[in-house]
Amino acid sequence: MLTVTFHPDVAPTSGPEAKALLNSILQAVRRAGSRYLWFLEFQERGAPHFHILLSEDLTRPGTRRKRGKPWGDLDVSR
């Protein structure tokens, strides 16, 4: 399972906005041939938080970093 969230300063305020940003990480997952299932929840502070269940083995060295890189590279400036 991969869990991703937003920093409070750049958190989107709606589900559709958050899901549009989530698409960047899911594109990388699809290109790798992995299947996935994701869940969106909003934390108490209002920030979106995603849980992504992946069909690939995240215990392999470097895999978590590779899957998380698109999330870290997002341009969320407003």
N, CA, C and O atoms as a MOPAC input file, in Angstrom:
PM7 MOZYME 1SCF
protein

 N      0.84600 1    -1.17300 1     0.00000 1
 C      0.00000 1     0.00000 1     0.00000 1
 C      0.89000 1     1.23400 1     0.00000 1
 O      1.90800 1     1.27600 1     0.69100 1
 N      0.51100 1     2.21200 1    -0.75900 1
 C      1.19300 1     3.49100 1    -0.83200 1
 C      0.23000 1     4.53900 1    -0.29000 1
 O     -0.93600 1     4.56600 1    -0.68600 1
 N      0.69300 1     5.39400 1     0.60200 1
 C     -0.14000 1     6.44000 1     1.16900 1
 C      0.45300 1     7.78500 1     0.79700 1
 O      1.64600 1     8.01500 1     0.99800 1
 N     -0.36400 1     8.67400 1     0.26000 1
 C      0.11100 1    10.00400 1    -0.13500 1
 C     -0.84200 1    11.06200 1     0.41600 1
 O     -2.04700 1    10.84000 1     0.53600 1
 N     -0.26800 1    12.21400 1     0.74600 1
 C     -1.06600 1    13.30900 1     1.27200 1
 C     -0.46500 1    14.62700 1     0.81700 1
 O      0.62000 1    14.65000 1     0.23400 1
 N     -1.15600 1    15.71400 1     1.07700 1
 C     -0.70300 1    17.04500 1     0.69600 1
 C     -0.18300 1    17.80900 1     1.90100 1
 O     -0.67100 1    17.63900 1     3.01900 1
 N      0.79800 1    18.64100 1     1.66500 1
 C      1.26500 1    19.57600 1     2.68500 1
 C      0.14300 1    20.58200 1     2.92800 1
 O     -0.55200 1    20.95400 1     1.98200 1
 N     -0.05300 1    21.03100 1     4.16300 1
 C     -1.16000 1    21.95000 1     4.46000 1
 C     -1.16500 1    23.23200 1     3.61500 1
 O     -2.23000 1    23.77700 1     3.32500 1
 N      0.01100 1    23.70900 1     3.22300 1
 C      0.08600 1    24.96100 1     2.45800 1
 C     -0.39400 1    24.83000 1     1.02200 1
 O     -0.73000 1    25.83400 1     0.39500 1
 N     -0.43300 1    23.61600 1     0.48900 1
 C     -0.79300 1    23.44100 1    -0.92500 1
 C     -1.93900 1    22.46400 1    -1.13600 1
 O     -2.19300 1    22.04500 1    -2.26500 1
 N     -2.62200 1    22.10200 1    -0.08300 1
 C     -3.69600 1    21.10500 1    -0.18500 1
 C     -4.86300 1    21.64100 1    -0.99800 1
 O     -5.33900 1    22.74500 1    -0.73500 1
 N     -5.33700 1    20.87200 1    -1.99100 1
 C     -6.53100 1    21.26600 1    -2.71900 1
 C     -7.74300 1    21.27100 1    -1.79500 1
 O     -7.74600 1    20.61000 1    -0.75600 1
 N     -8.74300 1    22.00200 1    -2.17300 1
 C     -9.90800 1    22.15400 1    -1.29900 1
 C    -11.10400 1    21.32400 1    -1.74400 1
 O    -12.14600 1    21.35000 1    -1.09100 1
 N    -10.97200 1    20.58900 1    -2.84500 1
 C    -12.09100 1    19.77900 1    -3.31300 1
 C    -11.59900 1    18.40900 1    -3.76200 1
 O    -10.43400 1    18.23600 1    -4.12000 1
 N    -12.50500 1    17.44700 1    -3.73700 1
 C    -12.18400 1    16.10400 1    -4.21100 1
 C    -11.76400 1    16.06400 1    -5.66300 1
 O    -10.76400 1    15.42300 1    -5.98600 1
 N    -12.50700 1    16.74200 1    -6.57600 1
 C    -12.11300 1    16.71100 1    -7.98400 1
 C    -10.71200 1    17.30200 1    -8.22800 1
 O     -9.95800 1    16.79000 1    -9.05400 1
 N    -10.37800 1    18.35600 1    -7.52200 1
 C     -9.04300 1    18.94600 1    -7.67500 1
 C     -7.97100 1    17.98000 1    -7.18500 1
 O     -6.93000 1    17.83200 1    -7.82400 1
 N     -8.21700 1    17.33000 1    -6.06800 1
 C     -7.26000 1    16.36400 1    -5.52600 1
 C     -7.10400 1    15.16800 1    -6.45700 1
 O     -5.99000 1    14.68400 1    -6.65800 1
 N     -8.20400 1    14.68600 1    -7.02400 1
 C     -8.14500 1    13.52600 1    -7.91800 1
 C     -7.40700 1    13.86000 1    -9.21200 1
 O     -6.74300 1    12.99400 1    -9.78200 1
 N     -7.51400 1    15.09800 1    -9.68200 1
 C     -6.76900 1    15.50000 1   -10.87800 1
 C     -5.26800 1    15.42600 1   -10.60400 1
 O     -4.50200 1    15.01200 1   -11.47400 1
 N     -4.84300 1    15.82100 1    -9.41300 1
 C     -3.42800 1    15.72600 1    -9.05400 1
 C     -3.00900 1    14.27400 1    -8.83600 1
 O     -1.88900 1    13.89400 1    -9.17700 1
 N     -3.88800 1    13.47200 1    -8.27700 1
 C     -3.60400 1    12.05100 1    -8.07200 1
 C     -3.33000 1    11.35000 1    -9.40000 1
 O     -2.54800 1    10.40000 1    -9.45500 1
 N     -3.96400 1    11.81100 1   -10.45600 1
 C     -3.80500 1    11.17600 1   -11.75700 1
 C     -2.34200 1    11.10300 1   -12.19100 1
 O     -1.96400 1    10.16700 1   -12.89500 1
 N     -1.51200 1    12.06400 1   -11.78900 1
 C     -0.10100 1    12.03200 1   -12.19900 1
 C      0.62200 1    10.81000 1   -11.63900 1
 O      1.42600 1    10.19400 1   -12.33800 1
 N      0.34900 1    10.45900 1   -10.40800 1
 C      0.99600 1     9.27700 1    -9.83600 1
 C      0.39600 1     8.00300 1   -10.42800 1
 O      1.10800 1     7.02100 1   -10.63600 1
 N     -0.89500 1     8.01300 1   -10.69500 1
 C     -1.53400 1     6.82500 1   -11.26300 1
 C     -1.07800 1     6.57600 1   -12.69600 1
 O     -1.02300 1     5.42600 1   -13.13400 1
 N     -0.75300 1     7.62700 1   -13.42800 1
 C     -0.21900 1     7.43900 1   -14.78600 1
 C      1.08100 1     6.64800 1   -14.73300 1
 O      1.28900 1     5.74100 1   -15.53900 1
 N      1.95900 1     6.98500 1   -13.79000 1
 C      3.22500 1     6.26600 1   -13.64300 1
 C      2.98000 1     4.81400 1   -13.24100 1
 O      3.67300 1     3.91300 1   -13.71400 1
 N      2.01400 1     4.59000 1   -12.38600 1
 C      1.68100 1     3.22700 1   -11.95300 1
 C      1.16200 1     2.42000 1   -13.14200 1
 O      1.54500 1     1.26400 1   -13.32600 1
 N      0.29300 1     3.02700 1   -13.94700 1
 C     -0.23600 1     2.32500 1   -15.13000 1
 C      0.87700 1     2.01800 1   -16.13100 1
 O      0.91100 1     0.93000 1   -16.70700 1
 N      1.79400 1     2.97800 1   -16.34300 1
 C      2.90800 1     2.73600 1   -17.27600 1
 C      3.76800 1     1.57400 1   -16.81300 1
 O      4.32600 1     0.85200 1   -17.64000 1
 N      3.88600 1     1.38000 1   -15.50300 1
 C      4.68200 1     0.27200 1   -14.95700 1
 C      3.94100 1    -1.05700 1   -15.05300 1
 O      4.50500 1    -2.10800 1   -14.75100 1
 N      2.67800 1    -1.01100 1   -15.47100 1
 C      1.90900 1    -2.23300 1   -15.61900 1
 C      1.28000 1    -2.73100 1   -14.32900 1
 O      0.77800 1    -3.85400 1   -14.27200 1
 N      1.30400 1    -1.91000 1   -13.30600 1
 C      0.72300 1    -2.30300 1   -12.02100 1
 C     -0.76500 1    -1.98500 1   -12.01200 1
 O     -1.21900 1    -1.02600 1   -12.63400 1
 N     -1.49500 1    -2.79800 1   -11.30600 1
 C     -2.91900 1    -2.51500 1   -11.09800 1
 C     -3.07000 1    -1.88000 1    -9.73100 1
 O     -2.21600 1    -2.05100 1    -8.86100 1
 N     -4.14700 1    -1.15100 1    -9.54300 1
 C     -4.29400 1    -0.40400 1    -8.29600 1
 C     -5.75800 1    -0.19300 1    -7.93600 1
 O     -6.66100 1    -0.35700 1    -8.75700 1
 N     -5.95100 1     0.17100 1    -6.69800 1
 C     -7.24900 1     0.57100 1    -6.17000 1
 C     -6.94800 1     1.67700 1    -5.17700 1
 O     -6.08400 1     1.51100 1    -4.31600 1
 N     -7.64700 1     2.81100 1    -5.27700 1
 C     -7.33900 1     3.91300 1    -4.37300 1
 C     -8.57400 1     4.37300 1    -3.61600 1
 O     -9.71100 1     4.18600 1    -4.04900 1
 N     -8.30300 1     4.98300 1    -2.46400 1
 C     -9.34000 1     5.52600 1    -1.60000 1
 C     -8.95800 1     6.95400 1    -1.23200 1
 O     -7.79500 1     7.23000 1    -0.93800 1
 N     -9.91600 1     7.84700 1    -1.24500 1
 C     -9.71000 1     9.24200 1    -0.85000 1
 C    -10.40900 1     9.48600 1     0.47700 1
 O    -11.55900 1     9.09200 1     0.67500 1
 N     -9.69600 1    10.14100 1     1.37500 1
 C    -10.33200 1    10.60200 1     2.60600 1
 C     -9.77600 1    11.98300 1     2.91700 1
 O     -8.65800 1    12.31200 1     2.52000 1
 N    -10.55300 1    12.78300 1     3.62100 1
 C    -10.08700 1    14.08900 1     4.04000 1
 C     -9.71800 1    14.02800 1     5.50700 1
 O    -10.50000 1    13.55800 1     6.33300 1
 N     -8.52100 1    14.50500 1     5.83400 1
 C     -8.06300 1    14.51700 1     7.21400 1
 C     -8.81100 1    15.59800 1     7.99300 1
 O     -9.51000 1    16.42200 1     7.40500 1
 N     -8.66200 1    15.59000 1     9.30700 1
 C     -9.32900 1    16.59200 1    10.14100 1
 C     -8.96200 1    18.01200 1     9.73200 1
 O     -9.78800 1    18.92200 1     9.81600 1
 N     -7.72900 1    18.19800 1     9.29100 1
 C     -7.29300 1    19.53300 1     8.87400 1
 C     -7.80600 1    19.90100 1     7.48100 1
 O     -7.55100 1    21.00200 1     6.99400 1
 N     -8.52500 1    18.98300 1     6.84600 1
 C     -9.13500 1    19.25000 1     5.55200 1
 C     -8.31500 1    18.81700 1     4.35100 1
 O     -8.78900 1    18.90500 1     3.21900 1
 N     -7.09300 1    18.35100 1     4.57600 1
 C     -6.23400 1    17.95000 1     3.45800 1
 C     -6.63400 1    16.58200 1     2.92700 1
 O     -6.92100 1    15.67600 1     3.70900 1
 N     -6.65700 1    16.41800 1     1.59700 1
 C     -6.93400 1    15.10500 1     1.03300 1
 C     -5.78900 1    14.13800 1     1.34600 1
 O     -4.63300 1    14.53800 1     1.48400 1
 N     -6.13300 1    12.89200 1     1.45000 1
 C     -5.18500 1    11.84400 1     1.81100 1
 C     -5.59400 1    10.60400 1     1.01000 1
 O     -6.75000 1    10.18600 1     1.06100 1
 N     -4.65300 1    10.02000 1     0.27600 1
 C     -4.96100 1     8.86100 1    -0.56200 1
 C     -4.26500 1     7.61700 1    -0.05200 1
 O     -3.10300 1     7.66300 1     0.35300 1
 N     -4.97800 1     6.50800 1    -0.07300 1
 C     -4.42000 1     5.18400 1     0.15800 1
 C     -4.52400 1     4.46600 1    -1.18300 1
 O     -5.60600 1     4.36800 1    -1.76300 1
 N     -3.39100 1     3.96600 1    -1.66800 1
 C     -3.35800 1     3.29900 1    -2.96900 1
 C     -2.84600 1     1.87600 1    -2.76900 1
 O     -1.70700 1     1.66900 1    -2.34900 1
 N     -3.68600 1     0.91000 1    -3.07100 1
 C     -3.28700 1    -0.49400 1    -3.01800 1
 C     -2.73700 1    -0.85900 1    -4.38800 1
 O     -3.41900 1    -0.69200 1    -5.39900 1
 N     -1.50700 1    -1.35500 1    -4.42300 1
 C     -0.84300 1    -1.67700 1    -5.68400 1
 C     -0.64100 1    -3.17700 1    -5.82200 1
 O     -0.49600 1    -3.89300 1    -4.83200 1
 N     -0.63200 1    -3.64300 1    -7.07200 1
 C     -0.38800 1    -5.06200 1    -7.31100 1
 C      1.10400 1    -5.37900 1    -7.35100 1
 O      1.48000 1    -6.54900 1    -7.41600 1
 N      1.96100 1    -4.35500 1    -7.31300 1
 C      3.39700 1    -4.63100 1    -7.36800 1
 C      4.00500 1    -4.67100 1    -5.96900 1
 O      3.42400 1    -4.16200 1    -5.00900 1
 N      5.16000 1    -5.27100 1    -5.87400 1
 C      5.84700 1    -5.45100 1    -4.60100 1
 C      6.61400 1    -4.18100 1    -4.24100 1
 O      7.63100 1    -3.87200 1    -4.86200 1
 N      6.12800 1    -3.44600 1    -3.24100 1
 C      6.78200 1    -2.20300 1    -2.83400 1
 C      7.97100 1    -2.43900 1    -1.90500 1
 O      8.63800 1    -1.48600 1    -1.50200 1
 N      8.23900 1    -3.68500 1    -1.56500 1
 C      9.39500 1    -3.95300 1    -0.70600 1
 C     10.68500 1    -4.04900 1    -1.52700 1
 O     11.77700 1    -4.05400 1    -0.95800 1
 N     10.57300 1    -4.12400 1    -2.84100 1
 C     11.77900 1    -4.14200 1    -3.67500 1
 C     12.49000 1    -2.79900 1    -3.54100 1
 O     11.83500 1    -1.75600 1    -3.54900 1
 N     13.82000 1    -2.80500 1    -3.41900 1
 C     14.56300 1    -1.55800 1    -3.24600 1
 C     14.25100 1    -0.53300 1    -4.35300 1
 O     14.27800 1    -0.85200 1    -5.54100 1
 N     13.95800 1     0.69000 1    -3.93100 1
 C     13.71900 1     1.78800 1    -4.86100 1
 C     12.30800 1     1.91100 1    -5.39100 1
 O     11.97400 1     2.92500 1    -6.00200 1
 N     11.46400 1     0.91000 1    -5.17700 1
 C     10.12600 1     0.92300 1    -5.76200 1
 C      9.24600 1     2.00300 1    -5.13400 1
 O      8.55700 1     2.72900 1    -5.85100 1
 N      9.26000 1     2.11900 1    -3.81700 1
 C      8.43900 1     3.15100 1    -3.16900 1
 C      8.85600 1     4.54200 1    -3.61200 1
 O      8.01400 1     5.39700 1    -3.88500 1
 N     10.15500 1     4.76100 1    -3.68000 1
 C     10.65400 1     6.06700 1    -4.10200 1
 C     10.23200 1     6.36500 1    -5.54000 1
 O      9.84300 1     7.48800 1    -5.86200 1
 N     10.31200 1     5.35000 1    -6.39700 1
 C      9.92700 1     5.53800 1    -7.79900 1
 C      8.43900 1     5.84800 1    -7.92100 1
 O      8.06200 1     6.70900 1    -8.71600 1
 N      7.59100 1     5.17800 1    -7.16100 1
 C      6.14700 1     5.42200 1    -7.22400 1
 C      5.77500 1     6.76800 1    -6.60700 1
 O      4.81100 1     7.39900 1    -7.04000 1
 N      6.52700 1     7.21200 1    -5.60000 1
 C      6.22500 1     8.47900 1    -4.95100 1
 C      6.79300 1     9.69500 1    -5.65700 1
 O      6.34700 1    10.81400 1    -5.40100 1
 N      7.77000 1     9.50600 1    -6.54500 1
 C      8.42100 1    10.63600 1    -7.20900 1
 C      7.44700 1    11.53400 1    -7.96900 1
 O      7.54100 1    12.75400 1    -7.83700 1
 N      6.52000 1    10.99600 1    -8.75300 1
 C      5.58000 1    11.90100 1    -9.44900 1
 C      4.78300 1    12.77200 1    -8.47600 1
 O      4.46200 1    13.91800 1    -8.79100 1
 N      4.46700 1    12.24100 1    -7.31000 1
 C      3.72700 1    13.00800 1    -6.30700 1
 C      4.59400 1    14.15700 1    -5.79500 1
 O      4.11700 1    15.28400 1    -5.66100 1
 N      5.85300 1    13.87600 1    -5.51100 1
 C      6.76700 1    14.90100 1    -5.01600 1
 C      7.08900 1    15.96200 1    -6.05800 1
 O      7.42500 1    17.09600 1    -5.71600 1
 N      6.98500 1    15.59000 1    -7.33000 1
 C      7.31100 1    16.52000 1    -8.41600 1
 C      6.13400 1    17.38000 1    -8.85400 1
 O      6.28700 1    18.22100 1    -9.74000 1
 N      4.97200 1    17.19100 1    -8.25800 1
 C      3.79100 1    17.95400 1    -8.68500 1
 C      4.00900 1    19.45100 1    -8.51900 1
 O      4.59200 1    19.89200 1    -7.52800 1
 N      3.54900 1    20.22000 1    -9.47400 1
 C      3.55300 1    21.67600 1    -9.34900 1
 C      2.16000 1    22.07400 1    -8.87300 1
 O      1.20800 1    22.10000 1    -9.65300 1
 N      2.05300 1    22.38000 1    -7.59700 1
 C      0.75100 1    22.73100 1    -7.03900 1
 C      0.67100 1    24.21500 1    -6.71400 1
 O     -0.17900 1    24.64800 1    -5.93600 1
 N      1.56400 1    24.98800 1    -7.31600 1
 C      1.52200 1    26.42700 1    -7.06500 1
 C      0.22600 1    27.00600 1    -7.61900 1
 O     -0.29500 1    26.55000 1    -8.63700 1
 N     -0.26700 1    27.99800 1    -6.94000 1
 C     -1.54700 1    28.59300 1    -7.36000 1
 C     -1.35100 1    30.01300 1    -7.82800 1
 O     -2.31400 1    30.67200 1    -8.21800 1

